[in-house]
Amino acid sequence: MAGTILVTGGSGFIAGYLIRQLAAEGWTINATIRSLTKESKVRALIGVPEAQLRFFAADLTNDAGWAEAVAGCSHVAHVASPFPVAAVKHEDELVVPAREGALRALRFARDAGVRRFVMTSSMAAIAYGHEGRSRFTEADWTDVNARDIYPYVKSKTIAERAARDWVAAEGGTLEFCTVNPSAVLGPVWGDDFSASIEVVKKMLEGALPGYPRLGFGIVDVRDVADLHVRALNAPDMAGERFVCSGPFYMMAEVGRALRKHLGPEARKVPTRNLPDFLVRLFALFDPVVRQVTGELGKARDGDSTHAREVLGWEMRPAEESIVDTARSLIDLGLVKV
């Protein structure tokens, strides 16, 4: 089902792979980026012919450029969302652009006659605020009023709920569904990558003194893109929600995988664990660490059965994603081992 599609956040990690896969299937792609000064760099990295891929300047926070970007599109993949590496001073720095950006993209999509809208949400909108539980499905929603809910988690939950409420009230015939990935790893193309990639980079650099008892579900960026494409193409997607997550790995397990497969190139990867009290001590001085101390020792495992059964989706092994991430960072000279 090739046609014309808008992919938002076109310079991002997931969007790049998604654009490549869509192009291979014959789609014509419009992509938003915040500034057209990035276009030549992004275009060179993605490698899709100019006749098949056009860029438009559009931002989550204002209306400029959106009507032009979505004109003539039958489908939208809304991948853009703020994801900071540093701690924010106030949660609204994330919540407001995530929520308003999703609603803005939806409004322009409906007005342009778009038929299918696939939004990249997150396991963050599913797996938090449930004490005593470690496995989650599409039926679960994060409780944004629970203790230790940090701003990124809140922003993804509020944005997805707001989008679903808007579609129910004002979406008309627009079909809406979400893909909810966990931590996204996989080969990088350049130095603009997500916080989950940063964890692997810091391990390879020896920038971590040891491993806190923290972890994340792992999914490969190539498989995330594939699930988006399946959700764009499949019939009867209205209201669907897909957990997009592989196995949950503690950081120490990621480190073991790197040492196992990379040999001498993993010589700086830590070998020891950090006791919880030491992590909490670091948190007194580091606001990023402070945000995640409530996660110590917790597992949040996403059950992707629904995506496999409904869309025939499969994932590659998590260790392959971990090693491919590291190898790309090394090969591109983005990390010195």
Solvent accessible surface area in square Angstrom, and as a share of the most:
residue,aa,sasa,rsa
1,M,125,0.56
2,A,59,0.46
3,G,30,0.29
4,T,33,0.19
5,I,0,0.00
6,L,3,0.01
7,V,0,0.00
8,T,0,0.00
9,G,21,0.21
10,G,0,0.00
11,S,32,0.20
12,G,32,0.30
13,F,30,0.13
14,I,26,0.13
15,A,0,0.00
16,G,3,0.03
17,Y,23,0.09
18,L,0,0.00
19,I,0,0.00
20,R,102,0.37
21,Q,46,0.20
22,L,0,0.00
23,A,14,0.11
24,A,92,0.71
25,E,79,0.36
26,G,46,0.44
27,W,2,0.01
28,T,50,0.29
29,I,0,0.00
30,N,0,0.00
31,A,0,0.00
32,T,4,0.02
33,I,4,0.02
34,R,170,0.62
35,S,43,0.28
36,L,90,0.45
37,T,122,0.71
38,K,67,0.28
39,E,46,0.21
40,S,87,0.56
41,K,112,0.47
42,V,11,0.06
43,R,40,0.15
44,A,82,0.64
45,L,62,0.31
46,I,5,0.02
47,G,58,0.56
48,V,10,0.06
49,P,86,0.54
50,E,122,0.55
51,A,101,0.78
52,Q,40,0.18
53,L,0,0.00
54,R,119,0.43
55,F,17,0.07
56,F,38,0.16
57,A,44,0.34
58,A,9,0.07
59,D,36,0.18
60,L,26,0.13
61,T,86,0.50
62,N,68,0.35
63,D,68,0.35
64,A,71,0.55
65,G,21,0.21
66,W,3,0.01
67,A,53,0.41
68,E,106,0.47
69,A,0,0.00
70,V,3,0.02
71,A,58,0.45
72,G,69,0.67
73,C,6,0.03
74,S,20,0.13
75,H,5,0.02
76,V,1,0.00
77,A,0,0.00
78,H,5,0.02
79,V,19,0.11
80,A,21,0.16
81,S,39,0.25
82,P,31,0.19
83,F,104,0.43
84,P,44,0.28
85,V,99,0.57
86,A,68,0.53
87,A,31,0.24
88,V,31,0.18
89,K,200,0.85
90,H,106,0.47
91,E,61,0.27
92,D,64,0.33
93,E,90,0.40
94,L,7,0.04
95,V,6,0.03
96,V,59,0.34
97,P,23,0.14
98,A,5,0.04
99,R,71,0.26
100,E,63,0.28
101,G,0,0.00
102,A,0,0.00
103,L,35,0.18
104,R,35,0.13
105,A,4,0.03
106,L,0,0.00
107,R,81,0.30
108,F,38,0.16
109,A,0,0.00
110,R,78,0.29
111,D,100,0.52
112,A,40,0.31
113,G,53,0.51
114,V,6,0.04
115,R,143,0.52
116,R,13,0.05
117,F,0,0.00
118,V,0,0.00
119,M,7,0.03
120,T,11,0.06
121,S,3,0.02
122,S,10,0.06
123,M,13,0.06
124,A,7,0.05
125,A,0,0.00
126,I,0,0.00
127,A,1,0.01
128,Y,29,0.11
129,G,24,0.23
130,H,40,0.18
131,E,143,0.64
132,G,88,0.85
133,R,107,0.39
134,S,57,0.37
135,R,127,0.46
136,F,0,0.00
137,T,54,0.32
138,E,29,0.13
139,A,91,0.70
140,D,20,0.11
141,W,53,0.19
142,T,6,0.03
143,D,62,0.32
144,V,37,0.21
145,N,137,0.70
146,A,30,0.23
147,R,207,0.76
148,D,72,0.37
149,I,26,0.13
150,Y,41,0.16
151,P,25,0.16
152,Y,41,0.15
153,V,1,0.01
154,K,37,0.16
155,S,0,0.00
156,K,11,0.05
157,T,1,0.01
158,I,45,0.23
159,A,3,0.03
160,E,0,0.00
161,R,112,0.41
162,A,21,0.16
163,A,0,0.00
164,R,49,0.18
165,D,98,0.51
166,W,29,0.10
167,V,27,0.15
168,A,93,0.72
169,A,82,0.64
170,E,91,0.41
171,G,1,0.01
172,G,72,0.69
173,T,137,0.79
174,L,10,0.05
175,E,44,0.20
176,F,4,0.02
177,C,0,0.00
178,T,0,0.00
179,V,0,0.00
180,N,0,0.00
181,P,7,0.04
182,S,20,0.13
183,A,20,0.15
184,V,14,0.08
185,L,0,0.00
186,G,0,0.00
187,P,27,0.17
188,V,7,0.04
189,W,56,0.20
190,G,18,0.17
191,D,90,0.47
192,D,88,0.46
193,F,34,0.14
194,S,30,0.19
195,A,25,0.19
196,S,17,0.11
197,I,0,0.00
198,E,40,0.18
199,V,35,0.20
200,V,0,0.00
201,K,37,0.16
202,K,79,0.33
203,M,0,0.00
204,L,0,0.00
205,E,59,0.26
206,G,36,0.35
207,A,58,0.45
208,L,38,0.19
209,P,69,0.43
210,G,0,0.00
211,Y,5,0.02
212,P,17,0.10
213,R,119,0.43
214,L,25,0.12
215,G,22,0.21
216,F,35,0.15
217,G,4,0.04
218,I,3,0.01
219,V,3,0.02
220,D,2,0.01
221,V,0,0.00
222,R,61,0.22
223,D,8,0.04
224,V,0,0.00
225,A,1,0.01
226,D,31,0.16
227,L,0,0.00
228,H,0,0.00
229,V,4,0.02
230,R,84,0.31
231,A,0,0.00
232,L,0,0.00
233,N,43,0.22
234,A,19,0.15
235,P,104,0.65
236,D,120,0.62
237,M,3,0.01
238,A,69,0.53
239,G,50,0.48
240,E,39,0.17
241,R,15,0.05
242,F,0,0.00
243,V,0,0.00
244,C,0,0.00
245,S,3,0.02
246,G,6,0.06
247,P,69,0.43
248,F,37,0.15
249,Y,36,0.14
250,M,50,0.22
251,M,17,0.07
252,A,17,0.13
253,E,63,0.28
254,V,0,0.00
255,G,0,0.00
256,R,131,0.48
257,A,2,0.01
258,L,0,0.00
259,R,77,0.28
260,K,144,0.61
261,H,88,0.39
262,L,10,0.05
263,G,39,0.38
264,P,107,0.67
265,E,49,0.22
266,A,3,0.02
267,R,160,0.58
268,K,83,0.35
269,V,5,0.03
270,P,13,0.08
271,T,109,0.64
272,R,151,0.55
273,N,101,0.52
274,L,11,0.06
275,P,62,0.39
276,D,32,0.16
277,F,141,0.59
278,L,48,0.24
279,V,4,0.02
280,R,125,0.46
281,L,84,0.42
282,F,77,0.32
283,A,7,0.05
284,L,121,0.60
285,F,159,0.66
286,D,54,0.28
287,P,63,0.40
288,V,67,0.38
289,V,34,0.20
290,R,122,0.45
291,Q,54,0.24
292,V,36,0.20
293,T,27,0.16
294,G,19,0.19
295,E,24,0.11
296,L,16,0.08
297,G,31,0.30
298,K,67,0.28
299,A,39,0.31
300,R,28,0.10
301,D,36,0.19
302,G,6,0.06
303,D,28,0.14
304,S,3,0.02
305,T,46,0.27
306,H,54,0.24
307,A,0,0.00
308,R,91,0.33
309,E,135,0.60
310,V,68,0.39
311,L,16,0.08
312,G,42,0.41
313,W,0,0.00
314,E,117,0.52
315,M,57,0.25
316,R,79,0.29
317,P,89,0.56
318,A,9,0.07
319,E,52,0.24
320,E,72,0.32
321,S,1,0.01
322,I,0,0.00
323,V,28,0.16
324,D,40,0.20
325,T,0,0.00
326,A,0,0.00
327,R,85,0.31
328,S,14,0.09
329,L,0,0.00
330,I,26,0.13
331,D,97,0.50
332,L,88,0.44
333,G,39,0.38
334,L,45,0.22
335,V,6,0.03
336,K,148,0.63
337,V,34,0.20
